[in-house]
C-alpha cells in the first residue's frame, strides 16, 4: 500500500514538474518583425477584402501598410502606426492610429504569428491569422535602408485555392504560377461557380520592391495585382483591387523550387 502511494505521489510530482516546464511567458519582445495577413470579410453585410503588412518592433510600437477592396472601389495602399502590449499569457492589445478602440490578438509564443477577430462592433465581420515573414522591420516609409526582396524572391512554382465573390456571385478558384526569378511568370487556373467550370492559362510580368511589395501584370493588362511577398519566396499574399466586382484575398504557397509551367 505504501509503495502504491509513493508511486502515485511520484507521478503527481512528475506531472507538476512537466507542466511547469511547459509553461510559457510572453512579452512585447515576443513579436518582433514583419507579419502579413490577407482576409475576405464583410462590411455591413457586403463582401470586402483586405491585405495588411505590419512591422512590430518588439517594444510596443508598430507600423502597417494596408490595402482594402469593396469590389467596385478600393482604398490604399496606405500607411499607419500603432501601439501594442502583450501580456504574460500571450494576449496582445493593440491600438491603431491613436484610437481608443482596442484590438485583441492571440499571440504564438514562438513569435511566428497572431490570430484575431474584429470586435469593434462597427459592422465588420472578419478574422484570420498574421504570419511572420521576416524578422526585419519592412514597413517604414521613412527608412532609407534597403530591404531584403528582389525579383529573385519570387521563383519556382506556387499554388493557391480560395472562395470569393464576383458581383455578388460566389465563385471558387485554384491555380498555380511559375516565376522565373527575373520578372516573368506563367499561370494556370481553374474556376467554378457551382454549375460550370473552366480552366485557362496565360503569362505575365512582375516587379518587386526591396520592401517586398510586388506588382504583377497578367496577360499584358495595365492594372496590376499587388502582392506582399515573403523574402524567402515561400509564399505571397494578395487582394484584388481592380474594382471590377471581384472581391477576393488569399495566400499562395510555394510547392516547388522549379518552374512547373514554362
VEXROKE-716435 format. One record per residue (C-alpha): residue in one letter; residue number from 0; x, z, y. Coordinates in pm, 1 decimal. Example, Ala and Ser with C-alpha at 12.3 -4.5 7.8 and 13.67 -1.06 7.14 Angstrom:
// VEXROKE-716435
- guke, pavex, X, Z, Y
- A, 0, 1230.0, 780.0, -450.0
- S, 1, 1367.0, 714.0, -106.0
This chain:
// VEXROKE-716435
- guke, pavex, X, Z, Y
- X, 0, 0.0, 0.0, 0.0
- X, 1, 277.0, 95.0, 239.6
- X, 2, 457.2, -228.4, 159.6
- X, 3, 142.9, -427.7, 238.6
- X, 4, 100.9, -251.5, 573.2
- X, 5, 463.6, -315.2, 661.6
- X, 6, 422.2, -683.2, 575.2
- X, 7, 112.3, -707.6, 795.9
- X, 8, 292.6, -531.3, 1081.3
- X, 9, 587.0, -768.7, 1047.1
- X, 10, 353.4, -1069.2, 1055.6
- X, 11, 181.6, -941.7, 1372.2
- X, 12, 517.3, -873.5, 1537.5
- X, 13, 636.3, -1225.7, 1449.7
- X, 14, 317.1, -1377.1, 1592.8
- X, 15, 359.4, -1182.1, 1917.4
- X, 16, 723.0, -1289.7, 1941.7
- X, 17, 632.0, -1652.0, 1868.4
- X, 18, 351.0, -1654.4, 2125.5
- X, 19, 585.1, -1507.7, 2386.2
- X, 20, 841.8, -1773.8, 2310.1
- X, 21, 576.8, -2044.5, 2355.8
- X, 22, 457.3, -1913.3, 2692.4
- X, 23, 525.3, -2148.1, 2983.1
- X, 24, 550.8, -2082.8, 3354.5
- X, 25, 507.0, -2348.3, 3622.6
- X, 26, 610.0, -2353.5, 3989.5
- X, 27, 627.5, -2603.5, 4274.7
- X, 28, 951.9, -2727.4, 4122.5
- X, 29, 770.4, -2834.4, 3803.2
- X, 30, 668.0, -3163.2, 3963.6
- X, 31, 947.0, -3349.2, 4139.7
- X, 32, 950.0, -3725.2, 4156.9
- X, 33, 704.3, -4013.1, 4180.8
- X, 34, 376.6, -4040.3, 3990.5
- X, 35, 122.7, -4323.0, 3962.9
- X, 36, -246.5, -4344.8, 3875.1
- X, 37, -498.9, -4630.5, 3865.3
- X, 38, -865.2, -4545.7, 3815.5
- X, 39, -1209.3, -4704.5, 3802.3
- X, 40, -1464.7, -4481.0, 3975.0
- X, 41, -1797.7, -4480.6, 4155.5
- X, 42, -1878.0, -4411.3, 4521.0
- X, 43, -2240.3, -4316.7, 4587.0
- X, 44, -2328.9, -4489.0, 4261.0
- X, 45, -2138.8, -4810.6, 4341.0
- X, 46, -1834.5, -4931.2, 4148.8
- X, 47, -1496.5, -4877.5, 4311.7
- X, 48, -1132.2, -4865.1, 4204.1
- X, 49, -813.9, -4709.0, 4336.5
- X, 50, -440.7, -4703.9, 4275.1
- X, 51, -213.7, -4430.6, 4405.7
- X, 52, 159.2, -4363.1, 4407.6
- X, 53, 267.5, -4011.9, 4506.9
- X, 54, 611.5, -3858.5, 4556.7
- X, 55, 623.1, -3478.6, 4513.7
- X, 56, 939.9, -3313.5, 4644.7
- X, 57, 943.2, -3007.4, 4418.1
- X, 58, 900.0, -2778.7, 4719.4
- X, 59, 532.7, -2817.2, 4812.4
- X, 60, 525.1, -3146.8, 5003.7
- X, 61, 419.9, -3497.2, 4904.0
- X, 62, 377.2, -3847.8, 5040.4
- X, 63, 139.8, -4107.5, 4899.0
- X, 64, 69.9, -4480.5, 4903.3
- X, 65, -288.0, -4583.9, 4817.0
- X, 66, -499.3, -4895.4, 4768.0
- X, 67, -879.9, -4894.7, 4730.0
- X, 68, -1122.5, -5166.1, 4621.1
- X, 69, -1500.7, -5181.6, 4659.4
- X, 70, -1549.1, -5528.0, 4508.8
- X, 71, -1619.8, -5729.2, 4824.4
- X, 72, -1398.7, -5520.9, 5055.0
- X, 73, -1081.1, -5318.2, 5019.4
- X, 74, -859.9, -5070.9, 5204.4
- X, 75, -485.7, -5028.8, 5212.4
- X, 76, -213.6, -5017.3, 5135.1
- X, 77, -181.9, -4707.3, 5350.0
- X, 78, 42.5, -4402.0, 5358.2
- X, 79, -39.9, -4033.6, 5389.6
- X, 80, 103.7, -3688.5, 5333.6
- X, 81, 0.4, -3367.5, 5165.9
- X, 82, 98.9, -3018.3, 5061.9
- X, 83, 69.1, -2852.4, 4723.4
- X, 84, 106.6, -2522.6, 4546.0
- X, 85, 148.0, -2492.4, 4168.0
- X, 86, 50.6, -2162.8, 4005.8
- X, 87, 235.9, -1998.1, 3719.7
- X, 88, -34.6, -2114.6, 3480.4
- X, 89, 25.0, -2478.3, 3579.2
- X, 90, -267.2, -2549.2, 3814.7
- X, 91, -185.7, -2737.0, 4136.3
- X, 92, -388.3, -2700.4, 4456.1
- X, 93, -338.4, -2999.7, 4684.9
- X, 94, -441.5, -3067.2, 5046.3
- X, 95, -414.6, -3424.5, 5174.0
- X, 96, -354.9, -3526.5, 5535.8
- X, 97, -405.7, -3176.7, 5671.2
- X, 98, -758.5, -3148.2, 5533.5
- X, 99, -916.8, -2818.8, 5435.6
- X, 100, -1072.2, -2950.4, 5112.2
- X, 101, -857.0, -2871.8, 4810.3
- X, 102, -794.9, -3092.2, 4509.0
- X, 103, -723.2, -2928.8, 4174.1
- X, 104, -473.3, -3080.1, 3930.6
- X, 105, -377.6, -2964.6, 3584.2
- X, 106, -0.1, -2990.2, 3555.2
- X, 107, 202.2, -3084.7, 3247.9
- X, 108, 459.4, -2803.3, 3214.1
- X, 109, 736.8, -3056.0, 3149.6
- X, 110, 659.6, -3227.0, 3481.6
- X, 111, 561.3, -3561.2, 3331.2
- X, 112, 208.8, -3578.9, 3467.3
- X, 113, -108.5, -3444.1, 3624.6
- X, 114, -477.9, -3460.4, 3528.3
- X, 115, -771.3, -3432.2, 3768.6
- X, 116, -1131.9, -3499.6, 3858.1
- X, 117, -1272.2, -3536.2, 4208.8
- X, 118, -1457.7, -3213.4, 4300.1
- X, 119, -1500.7, -3278.0, 4674.3
- X, 120, -1877.9, -3334.0, 4630.1
- X, 121, -1887.7, -3636.9, 4863.0
- X, 122, -2044.0, -3886.5, 4621.9
- X, 123, -1722.0, -3988.5, 4444.8
- X, 124, -1709.9, -3969.3, 4066.0
- X, 125, -1355.2, -4012.6, 3942.2
- X, 126, -1097.2, -3860.0, 3716.2
- X, 127, -776.0, -3956.8, 3548.2
- X, 128, -408.1, -3895.4, 3495.9
- X, 129, -97.7, -3937.0, 3707.3
- X, 130, 213.0, -4033.4, 3511.2
- X, 131, 570.4, -3968.3, 3623.2
- X, 132, 755.2, -4298.7, 3666.3
- X, 133, 1070.3, -4178.3, 3840.7
- X, 134, 1247.1, -3855.7, 3930.1
- X, 135, 1327.5, -4017.2, 4264.9
- X, 136, 1101.7, -3990.1, 4570.7
- X, 137, 996.5, -4353.3, 4609.5
- X, 138, 715.5, -4309.4, 4863.0
- X, 139, 879.9, -4259.3, 5201.0
- X, 140, 824.8, -4534.8, 5458.7
- X, 141, 1085.1, -4377.5, 5688.4
- X, 142, 1364.5, -4383.5, 5430.8
- X, 143, 1639.3, -4644.5, 5450.8
- X, 144, 1783.8, -4558.6, 5110.6
- X, 145, 1744.7, -4838.3, 4858.9
- X, 146, 1501.6, -4777.7, 4574.4
- X, 147, 1559.1, -4848.3, 4204.3
- X, 148, 1345.8, -5160.4, 4148.4
- X, 149, 1434.3, -5531.4, 4140.7
- X, 150, 1277.5, -5840.5, 3983.5
- X, 151, 1452.3, -5737.1, 3661.8
- X, 152, 1233.2, -5425.8, 3647.0
- X, 153, 959.1, -5649.3, 3505.5
- X, 154, 1095.4, -5820.5, 3197.2
- X, 155, 963.6, -5860.3, 2846.9
- X, 156, 600.2, -5851.3, 2737.4
- X, 157, 330.6, -5605.5, 2847.8
- X, 158, -20.4, -5564.0, 2704.8
- X, 159, -337.3, -5429.1, 2866.1
- X, 160, -706.5, -5377.6, 2795.5
- X, 161, -982.9, -5245.7, 3023.7
- X, 162, -1352.8, -5249.4, 3112.8
- X, 163, -1460.4, -5336.3, 3467.8
- X, 164, -1737.4, -5468.7, 3689.6
- X, 165, -1772.9, -5819.0, 3836.8
- X, 166, -2055.2, -5849.6, 4091.1
- X, 167, -2238.2, -5573.4, 3911.7
- X, 168, -2193.9, -5721.3, 3561.9
- X, 169, -1988.5, -5513.8, 3315.2
- X, 170, -1700.6, -5703.4, 3154.9
- X, 171, -1400.4, -5624.5, 2940.0
- X, 172, -1062.1, -5793.2, 2922.9
- X, 173, -744.2, -5768.0, 2722.3
- X, 174, -428.0, -5964.5, 2764.6
- X, 175, -53.8, -5992.2, 2754.4
- X, 176, 203.1, -6103.0, 3008.1
- X, 177, 563.5, -6208.7, 2958.6
- X, 178, 805.6, -6162.6, 3251.3
- X, 179, 1144.4, -6330.7, 3273.1
- X, 180, 1308.5, -6067.8, 3496.8
- X, 181, 1370.7, -6330.9, 3764.4
- X, 182, 1032.0, -6387.3, 3929.2
- X, 183, 828.6, -6589.0, 3677.5
- X, 184, 565.5, -6496.9, 3419.8
- X, 185, 321.6, -6638.6, 3169.4
- X, 186, -1.9, -6476.6, 3059.1
- X, 187, -283.1, -6499.5, 2805.4
- X, 188, -613.5, -6314.2, 2846.4
- X, 189, -943.1, -6274.4, 2662.6
- X, 190, -1262.2, -6152.1, 2828.3
- X, 191, -1616.2, -6070.6, 2718.1
- X, 192, -1948.2, -5994.3, 2887.8
- X, 193, -2101.6, -5874.3, 2563.3
- X, 194, -2267.8, -6207.4, 2484.6
- X, 195, -1996.0, -6467.8, 2543.7
- X, 196, -1617.9, -6457.8, 2536.9
- X, 197, -1329.1, -6679.3, 2636.0
- X, 198, -951.6, -6693.8, 2600.2
- X, 199, -739.9, -6857.5, 2868.5
- X, 200, -377.3, -6870.4, 2975.8
- X, 201, -163.9, -6951.3, 3276.6
- X, 202, 150.7, -6882.7, 3473.1
- X, 203, 258.4, -6702.3, 3786.6
- X, 204, 536.9, -6578.0, 4008.7
- X, 205, 621.5, -6231.5, 4134.3
- X, 206, 837.2, -6030.7, 4371.9
- X, 207, 914.6, -5657.6, 4361.4
- X, 208, 1029.3, -5437.3, 4647.0
- X, 209, 1308.4, -5188.3, 4583.9
- X, 210, 1038.4, -4918.5, 4610.8
- X, 211, 864.4, -5062.5, 4302.2
- X, 212, 565.3, -5239.8, 4459.3
- X, 213, 512.8, -5584.4, 4304.1
- X, 214, 320.3, -5881.3, 4443.7
- X, 215, 204.5, -6111.6, 4163.6
- X, 216, 69.6, -6461.6, 4228.3
- X, 217, -129.6, -6603.4, 3937.8
- X, 218, -176.2, -6979.2, 3897.7
- X, 219, -35.0, -7050.5, 4244.1
- X, 220, -305.2, -6853.0, 4427.7
- X, 221, -221.3, -6743.0, 4780.9
- X, 222, -369.0, -6391.7, 4738.2
- X, 223, -150.7, -6168.6, 4520.8
- X, 224, -230.2, -5882.5, 4289.1
- X, 225, -45.9, -5561.4, 4378.2
- X, 226, 125.9, -5360.9, 4104.8
- X, 227, 307.7, -5028.9, 4105.8
- X, 228, 594.5, -5071.3, 3861.3
- X, 229, 782.7, -4812.2, 3657.0
- X, 230, 1153.1, -4861.7, 3742.9
- X, 231, 1245.5, -4881.8, 3373.8
- X, 232, 988.3, -5158.7, 3321.1
- X, 233, 789.9, -4960.5, 3064.5
- X, 234, 458.7, -5008.9, 3248.2
- X, 235, 281.2, -5119.0, 3562.4
- X, 236, -48.1, -5017.1, 3724.1
- X, 237, -281.8, -5237.7, 3928.4
- X, 238, -600.9, -5251.0, 4131.4
- X, 239, -784.8, -5575.9, 4210.4
- X, 240, -811.1, -5620.6, 4589.7
- X, 241, -915.0, -5986.6, 4607.0
- X, 242, -1260.9, -5896.8, 4743.8
- X, 243, -1433.0, -6147.5, 4515.3
- X, 244, -1665.9, -5896.4, 4349.6
- X, 245, -1415.5, -5780.3, 4087.7
- X, 246, -1380.5, -5401.7, 4070.8
- X, 247, -1101.4, -5308.0, 3834.0
- X, 248, -789.0, -5099.8, 3793.7
- X, 249, -570.0, -5016.5, 3498.6
- X, 250, -232.4, -4998.0, 3330.6
- X, 251, -21.2, -5243.5, 3131.4
- X, 252, 236.3, -5113.5, 2884.0
- X, 253, 548.4, -5292.2, 2765.4
- X, 254, 533.8, -5377.5, 2395.7
- X, 255, 843.9, -5594.7, 2366.9
- X, 256, 1174.3, -5635.5, 2547.5
- X, 257, 1149.6, -6006.4, 2474.3
- X, 258, 910.4, -6267.0, 2609.1
- X, 259, 634.6, -6347.6, 2361.5
- X, 260, 492.0, -6615.5, 2590.0
- X, 261, 745.8, -6874.5, 2703.0
